[in-house]
Amino acid sequence: MAEPAHDRTLEGTGSDDNPAVATHREGSAMMTLRRLDEAAGLVAAAGVALDRGLLRLLAAAPMDVVALAAAAGLDIKPCEVLVRQLQLAGAVTRLPDGRVAATVDEQGLRYTLHRWHTLPRVVDGGPPAPTAHLYPMLTPVLADRMLPSHRVVARSVGGPGCHLLDIGGGMSPVGQLLVSQHPDARVTVVDHPEVLQVLAERLDDRHTTRFTLLAGDLLVDPLPEDVDVVLLSGVLHLFGDDDVLRILRRAVRATVDGGTVAVVEPLLREDGQVDEAITAYEIGLHLRHPQGGIWPYSRLAGWFARAGLTQLRRLGLPSAASLVTGTVGRPATDRT
């Protein structure tokens, strides 16, 4: 009996013996190795630059490569190579006159490189490096970086007369936008006391009376019980599954009937494919909060449902994150 034609076709296109398939796989492997090699080169160059004090020298003032090499005790050629790698990484920039200027500070770069050395320990179940002390410094930076997304969230969940509970709100950028747009809006922010101190110092004097700052633990300390909107922006991914559900249920209890619980989170793709920005964030998150995680929308929606939230909506934001909202009890339009 003759062999079925479709079987021959499958063998011809799917076998490892197929030259086209083998060539494609070899090319993909080479591209992967090249990408990893380039990333490792950037890290190595940054480490050498720190060891030789290049960023420390540039912090005082921009320098040309000849002067930088002399000050660092390097030959000109290797110094130029290092500078180009630092340019590629964005750690330095070349000015129109040819001088080199630092764009990141030495301490920040040193912390960035050092924290990855903790990955083997954390993967093996060891403790993550402490990060709470960084929150007062980082939250203003993150608030500024995410401003386009905060504007979308403020427009989507806020309104006249709204009382917003911003749990783990940091600088509460959404709250600040809300009160600037609606003179009768109110905001309660729950966070670490040292973070709230930074927020208090940065609040517009015209808005301070409409902010209530509550220092406490979002898992156990009392929350208001009459708010229109609870916002959890970049908070839930710091916690394990049980605590995520616990926090959502606490948010529901704090919200009036017909109110909204809003969550801003990066979400994995449902098909399992890798999203570069979210996956890069996920591995960094594991260094700081190994109990936390990033999940697909379907899993978050399951927690919303178990917490008693209905009418779920998802909105993509200008960042890699999404805004997911749910309604508490009956919609406000149905209340009598």
N, C-alpha and C positions, 0 to 999 in steps of 0.2 A: 504494500500500500504506500502511496506517495505521502511524504510528510506534509502536513497542512501548511499552507503558505503563511498563515498568520504566526505559526510557531517559529518559522524561519525568520520572519521579520522581527519578532521579539528578541530572538537570539542575536540578530545582527545589530540591533540598536541598543540593547541593554547589557551586553556582555562586557566584562573588563577587557576582553580581547579586541574590542572595537577601537581602532586607533583614534578616532575622533573623541570618544569618551575618555580614553586614557590621557590624551593631550589636554582636554579641558580640565580634568582633575589635577594633572600636574601643574597647569597654569594657575589654578585656584590655590593650590598649596603654596606655590611660589609667591603669589600675591599676599597670602596670609603671613608667610614668614617675613616678607618685605615690610609689611605694615608693623608687625611686632618688632622688627629690627629698628625701624625708624622711631617707634615709641621708646624703645629701650635706649636709643641714642640720645633722645631729648632728655630723658631722666639722668643718664650718665653725665651729659654735658652740664645740666643744672647742678648736679652734685659737685662736680669739679669746680664750677664757678663759685659755689658757696665755699668750698674748701680753700680756694685761692683768694677769696675775698673780693671778687669782681663786683658783686652787687653792693657790697659795703663801700667800696671805692666810688662807685657811680652814684651812691645815695647823696654824697656831698654836692656833686655837680657833674654834668655831662663831661666826658673825656673822649679824645680821639684814641684810636686803638694803640698807637705808638706809646702815648703817655700811660694808657691803662696797662699795657704789657710791662712797661718799666716799673710801674708802681706795684704790680702783682708779682714781679720777679719771673715773668714768662718771656719766651721768645715771641716775636711779633706774629709769626705764622700760626702757631697753636692758639694764641690769643684771638686772632681773627676767626679761626675755625669755631672756637667756643662762642664768640659773639654772634656768629651767624646762626648757630644752633639756638642760642637764647632768643634771637630775633624770631626764629621759626616757632619757638614756644610762646612768644609774646611777652617774655620776661624783660626784654629791652627793646628799644626802638632806635633807629638811625635818624638823626636830625638832618635837615637840609644841608647843613655845613659839614656833614660827615662825622660829627661827634656821636657818641653813643650815650643814651640816657636810660636809666632803669624805669620800668613801668610797674614793677612789683617790689615790695620791700623784702629784705633778706629774711626777716623773722617769719613772714607769711610763707615764703617759698620753702624755708627750712621745715616749717610745720607740715606743709603739704607733702614733702618728700618723706619726712619721718613717719607720718601716720601710716603709710603703706607697709612699713616694717612690722606693724602689729598684726597684719592679716594672717600669717601662719598661726600665731597664738590664738586669735579669735576663731579661726576655722577649727582649731583643735579644742574649742570649748573654753578657752581662757577668757579673762575679762577684757572688755574693750578699753581703749584709752579714755579717760574722763574728758568730757566736752562741755559740761555745764558752765564752766568758767568762760567759755567762748561766746555764749549766747548774747551777753550784753554788747559785745563788739560786733557780732555777725548779724543780729536781727536788723539793725538799721541798713546794713549793706544789702541784705536780702530784700527788704521792703522796697528799696530803690530799684533793684534789679527787676523785680516782678511787677513794677508799677502798671504796665499795660494790662496785665491780667487782673490786678486789683481793681482797675477801673471797670472792667467788664463785670466782675463779681459784684461790685457796689451797685452798678446799674441793675443787675439781675435780681438781687435779693433785697435791696433796700427800698425805702419810700418815705413819704411824709409821715411823721409821727412814729417812726419805727424805733423799737427798742432792740438793739443788737447785742447779743452776748457773744463776745469774741474769745473763745476758749483757746489758750495757748497762743494768744494773738500777737505777742511780740510788740512791735510798734503800731499794731492795729491799723495798717494802711487803709483797709476797707472801711473801718470805723471813722477814720479821719476824713476820707472822701465823703462818707455818708453825712456827717454833720456839716460839712462845708456845702453840701448840696441841699440839705433839708434842715432849716433852722430849728425845727421841733424834734429832731431825731436825738436819741440817747444811745450811749454805748457803755457796756460793762466789759472790762477786759480782765481775764484771769490768766496769771502767769507767775513765774518766779519773781520774788521781790526785787532782785537785782536788775531784772529786765524791766520791770515796771518803773523802777527809778529812772532808767534811761528814757522810757516813754514819757514820764512826767516832765522831764527836762526839755523834751523836744515838742511837746504839745503846743499848738498855737494858743496864745493867751485867751483868745476869743472863744475857744472851745473847751477849756478845762472844766467848766462847770457842768458840761454835758457828758463828761467821762467819769465813770466810777472804776477804780482800779482795785482789784481783789487779788492779794497774794495768797496762793494756796496750791494744793495738789488736786488736779482735775479728777482724780479717781475717787477721792474721799471727802474733800471739803465741800461744804454747802454751796449750792449755786442758786441764783435767783430763780423764781418760779413763774414769772409773768412776762417773759420776753417774746417778741414776735419772730425773731430769727436767731438761731444758734449757728455760729460759723466755726468750723474746724478746718483751718487752712494749713495744710502741711503738718498735721498733728497725728492723725491716725496711724500713719506708716511707722511711727516710732514705737508702736505697741504690738504685743502679741494678739492672737485671735480673740481670746477670751476678754481681754481688756478693751479691744476695739468695740465689741458688742456692748460691754459694760458702759463705755463712754457714750455710745449712741443712745442707749436707754436713758442715761442721765440727761442727755441733751433733750430727749423727748419730754421727760418730766419737767424740764425747765421752760418748755415752750407752751404758749397758749394754744387752745384748740383752733385748728386752722392755720397755725404758724408753720414755719419752715425750718428744717435742719439742712444746712448747706455744708458740703465737704469739698475741699479742693485737694486733689491728689494726682500724682502721676499714675497712670494705669497701664498695665501690660496689655499687649494685643491678645485678643481672644484666640487667634489662630496659632499662638505659640511662637510666631516670628519675632525676631529681635528688633526692638526699637533702640537705636544707638544711644540717644540721649538718656532714656529712662534706664537702660541696662547699666550705663556708666554710673548713673546716680545710685542704682541699687547696690552695686558692689561697695561703693563708698559708705552707704547707709549701714551695711553689714559691719563695717569697722566700728561704727559709733553705737549702733543699736541692733545687735545681732538678734534680739528678740522680735524686732519689727520686720517689715517686709513690704514689697510692692505686689499688687494683685491685679487681676483683670476686673473689668467693670462688673461682670456677672457675679463675682464673689462679693464685691462691695454691695451690690444690689441685694444679695441674699442677707447680709447683715442688716441692711435698711429694713427689709421686710420683717425680719425677726424682732427688730426694735419697734415695730408697729408703724412704720412710715409707709405712706402710699403716694401715688402719683409721682413716681420717680422721673426725673429729667436729667439728661446729661448734656453738657455744653462744652465744646472744646475751647481752650483758652489760647492766647498768643504764646504762652510758654508750652512746655511739654505736658502740663497738667490739664485736668478736666475739672469742671464744676459739676457736682452731682447734688441734686436737691430732692427732698422728700417732704410731704405734707403730714403734719400731725393731726390725727383725728379727721373730722370733716373739713372740707375746704371752707375758708372764711365766707364765701358767697352763699354757702348752704346754712350758715348759722342763723338762728332766729332769736 
